[in-house]
Amino acid sequence: MIATLKPPVKLGCNMVEIKKQIITNEAMEPVGVIISYQDWQKIEALLKNQISRDNSLDLMAFAGTIQLTIDPLDYQRQEREAWQ
């Protein structure tokens, strides 16, 4: 059985009108979706743009060294003793 729904779908910051058909089984539970190829291309483009923006974090801003005031193993022992 196929039910047709046409609510707008929000992807990222963009509202995109996606015409879709919801496929249901005999118990009327959704089991699949049919969308047009043009809508699929829009979704892929939006997701690609979203992913490329998310990966723009420059991790080199966090690179560097720290100065320790205590031996790391001593610190670990102190923390473990605090839990006992």
C-alpha positions in Angstrom: 0.0 0.0 0.0 1.3 3.5 -0.8 0.3 6.7 1.0 1.4 10.0 -0.4 2.6 12.7 2.0 4.1 16.1 1.0 5.3 17.9 4.1 8.4 20.1 3.7 11.6 18.5 5.1 14.3 20.5 6.9 17.8 19.5 5.9 20.5 21.6 7.7 19.4 25.2 7.5 17.4 24.7 4.3 13.7 23.9 3.9 13.3 21.6 1.0 10.0 20.5 -0.4 10.3 16.7 -1.0 7.5 14.9 -2.6 7.5 11.4 -1.3 5.4 8.3 -1.2 5.4 6.2 2.0 5.2 2.5 1.4 3.4 0.6 4.2 2.9 -3.1 4.9 -0.4 -4.8 5.5 -0.3 -3.6 9.1 0.0 0.0 7.8 3.6 0.3 9.2 5.9 2.4 7.1 8.5 0.1 5.4 9.9 2.4 2.7 9.9 5.7 0.9 9.9 6.6 -2.8 11.2 10.0 -3.9 12.1 11.4 -7.3 15.6 11.3 -8.5 15.8 15.1 -8.6 14.8 15.3 -4.9 17.5 12.7 -4.2 20.1 14.8 -5.9 19.0 17.9 -3.8 19.3 15.8 -0.6 22.8 14.6 -1.6 24.0 18.1 -2.4 22.7 19.5 0.9 24.2 16.7 2.9 27.6 17.1 1.1 27.6 20.8 1.9 26.7 20.1 5.5 29.5 17.5 5.9 32.1 19.7 4.4 31.1 22.5 6.8 31.3 20.2 9.8 34.8 19.0 8.9 36.2 22.6 8.7 37.4 22.5 12.4 41.1 23.2 12.4 42.6 20.8 15.0 45.9 22.5 14.8 44.5 25.2 17.1 44.6 22.6 19.9 48.2 21.4 19.1 50.9 22.0 21.6 52.5 20.8 24.8 51.5 21.0 28.5 53.8 21.4 31.5 53.2 18.8 34.1 53.7 19.5 37.8 53.5 15.9 38.9 54.5 12.6 37.5 51.6 11.1 35.4 51.8 7.8 37.2 51.7 9.4 40.6 48.7 11.4 39.6 47.0 8.2 38.4 47.7 6.5 41.7 46.3 9.5 43.6 43.1 9.5 41.6 42.6 5.8 42.0 43.2 6.0 45.7 40.5 8.7 46.0 38.0 6.1 44.7 38.8 3.4 47.2 
